[in-house]
């Protein structure tokens, strides 16, 4: 039976509990300083197979461990522990639909921003249709943010942690305040970086182009998936630095991420992308379909069945 958001079950500190019972003390370092690392793990329902698949689970756990190492947070959980916690949380809700599952290692206790532990875990599944509005749009009108994307010189974008998302918040709030759906950040060198919690791709003369990982970009699993699928389909791919003005002149563009999937960019700074006022371009559409097919079980090496 489907639970509403307020009453759904979470995995919290070793047990499945109702959402409102999963409480963290206000003085915990995760509450005061955003001292946590997390993954947003996409799960897709395959109605023909009556199965829910977690997409690229091992890759997500690899990145979670890298983030914890760089932020110097202790991780007392094995990969099997992490996977079982996800299974327990999803199964408790009996979900049979597409989900986004937040899996977070957080620093608990009464320490400071310098604490390494104690570390605990929560797992919070949510139906994709109930995620944030920007993740459910059919197309995006973007602006270039006045805020610069964080870099290795300050707080590495390679770390997927709660505190890093303040940078994304500033850009997103600026975009909404000025009448846009979201923004695109530039890095310290003035090159295109990414969106708030999402990676950027454009299509130029049939070639798929995306910034390099060293352009202040998160090591995105969706980005890696899109590049892999595009190469399989014979679509040329370039990973290179991108100038701001290329945004205005490209043939297609999209933002992508575990929560956003592939969402077409319709305009940037009020320049329509290839005069496109609605809908996705051909390559964007083909890649989105390939991504969904893979996530629903089409690429068996990338999926993990949640239900027995």
N, C-alpha and C positions, 0 to 999 in steps of 0.2 A: 504494500500500500504506500502510495507516495506521501511523503511528509512535506509540510510547508517549510519555508526557509527557517523560521523561528524554532520549529520543533524537530528539525532533522537531527540525525545522530552524527556525532563526530568521534574520532579516535583521539583521546586526550590522556596523556600520562599513563598509558598502559591499559586503558579500558575504553569501551564504547559508552558514551554518555550523551544525554540530550544536549543540544547546542547551548542552551542557557546555563548548563551546569559546568561548562568548560571555562573556568575562571582563572585568570592570571593576576597576581598581586600588582597593584599600581606602582610599587617600588621595584619591581623586577627590572633588570637591565633591558629586557626586550620591550617593556612598556615605556621606560624612560628614554631609551636611546636608540630604539630600533635595532637592538643587537640580536639579529636572527638571520638565517639563510633559508631559502625556500625554493620549491619548484611548483609550477602550475602544470599538472600532468593531465593531458587530454585523454578522455576515454570515450569511445564511440560504440554505439549500439548497432549491431548487425541483426536486422529483423529477420532475415532469412535463416541465419544460423542460431537465432535466439541467444546471442552471446554479446557480452560487453568486452571490448578490447581496450586495454591500456596501451597507449602508443609510445613506443621507444622508451620503455621504463628504465632499461639499463643506462641509456644515455642521460636520462634525467638524474639518476642516482650518481652517475659519474660526476656530473656537474655540481650536484649538491655537495659531494665530498670535496671537490675542488674549492668551492666557495667557503666551506667550513675551514679548510686548511688555510686559505689566504686570510680569512678573518680571525684565525686562531681560536676557533670554537671547538670544544671537545665534542666528539660524536660517539655516544655509547651504544649506538644501534648498528647491527649488521645489515647488509642488504636484504637478507631474508626477513629481518625484523621490519624494515621499512615497507617491503612488499606486503607482508602479512597485515600490517596496520592499514594499508590502503584497501586491501581486500575486505578486512573486517568493517571498515567504515562504510564502504559502498554497499556491501551485502546487507548491513543492518538497515539501510534505507530501501533496499529492494529496487534500486533504480534500474529501469529498462529504457534509457534514453541517453543522449550525448551529455557528457559531464565535463566539468573542469574541476580537478581535484588539487587543492592547495595542501602541500605537505611541507611543514615548517619545523626546522630545528631552532629552538629559542633558548636564550640564556635566562634562567629562572633565578630564584633566590633574592638576596638583598645586596648584591654586589654593585659594581660601578660599570662605567663604559669600558673599563679595562679588564673586566672579568672574562675568564675562559669558560666558566661553568658555574653552577651545575646546568647541564643542558638537558632539555626534554623535547618532546615532539607532540605536534597535533596534526591531524589529517581531517580536512574539511571539504567534502564533496559538494558541488552545487550544479544543478542543471544549467547547461550552456545558455538556454533561453532566458535564464534569470541572472546572467552576469551583467556587467556594466553596459550602459547604452552604446558606448563607442565600439564595443565588441559585437554588436548586433546590427550594425548599419550595412547597407548594401553598397555604399560608396562613400568616399570621404573627401571633403573640401578641407585642404590643409593650408597652413601658413608656415613660413620658416620662422622658428622661434628666435626671439632676441636673447634667450638664455643659451649659453654654450653647454654642449654635452660634457659630462665629467670624463676624465681621462686618467691615464696612469700617473699623471703628475699630482693628482689630488686623491680621488677615490676611484679605484679601478672599476670600469664597467664590466670587467670579467667576473666580478663578484655579484651574485644574484642575492642581494640582501635587502631587507626592508628599508634601511636608511638611504640606500641609493635611489629609491623611488621618489624621494623629495625633489630631485632634479627633474624627473618626469612630471611630477605634479605641477611644478612651476611652469613648465612649457605647456602642459595641458590646460591649466587654468587660464593662462594668457590666451591660448587659442580660443577657448570657449567664450571668454570675455569679449573677444573681438569678432565673434560671429562665425568662427570656423569649427569644424568637428574635432580636429586634433592638429598637431604640429610636426615638423621635421626639424631635428637639431642639426647644427653644424658643429664640427669639432674645433679644437684650438687653432688649427691651420686653415679654418674657413671652408673645409670640405664637408660634404654631406656625411652624416653619421647614421642616425636612426630616428624612429619615432619614440613616443613614450611607451616603453614596454613592448616595442615591436621593431622589426628590421625592415629596411627599405630595399626594394628592387625596382628597376626600371627596364623598359625594353626600348632599344635603339637600333633601328634597321635590322630587326630580327634577332638581335643578340640580347640575352638577359644579362644585366649589369647590376652588381651590388658592391657596396663599400668593402674594403679589406677589413679583416678582424682587427688590424692595428689602427683603424680609423675611429677609435673610441666606440666600438661595437661589442655588444654582448655576444658571447659564443653561443649563438642561438641554435637550438635543435631544429626548429622549424626552418631556419635559414639553411642549415646543412641538408635537411630533407629536400627542400626545393631545388637546391643545386644538384643533388644526387638524381632526383627524378628528371630534371631538365636534361642532364647529360644522357640519361637512359633513353630519352625521347629524341635525342639528336638536336636539341636546342643549344646553340653556342652560349657559353657562360663566361663572363669576365668578372673577376674580383679586382677592383681597382678604385682609386680615389675618384670622387665625382664632384664636379663644380656645381655651385648653386644654380647657375643659369641653365645647366643641363636639365634641371627639374622642369623648367618651363618649355623645353623643346623636345622632350622625349615622346615616344609614340604611345607607351603605356607605362603605368606605374602602380605599385601596390605596397601596402604594409602587411607584414605577416608576423605571427607569433602563435604560441599554443592556445591562447584565449581568442585571438583575432582570426585565426586561420589565414586566409588570403583575402584581403579587402581592397578593392580597387581604389586608387586615388583618382578623383574626378578633376581636381584643380589644385594648383599650388599658388598661393598669393594672387588668387583670382585669374591666373592663366589656366585656361582649360587644357587638359592633357589631350593633345591631338584633336582638339575641338570636341572632345567627348563630354557630354553633359550628363549622361547616365549610362549605367551598365559597365561591364568589364570588357577589356580588349581581348583579342583572340588568344594570345599566349597566356595571359592571366587566367582566363577561363579554363583553358586546357590544363594548366598546372594546378588550379584549385580542384578540379575534378580528380586529377591523378593523386593529389594529396588525400582527399577524402576516401578514394578507393583504397589507398594504402592503409589508412588509419582504421578502416572498417574490416581489415583482415586480408586485403589484397597482397600485402607484403608480409608474409607470415613471420619472417625473421625480425620484424619491427613491432609485433604486437604480442601482448600477454593476455590470455583469457582470464577474466575476473571471476566468472562463475564456474563452479565445478561441473 
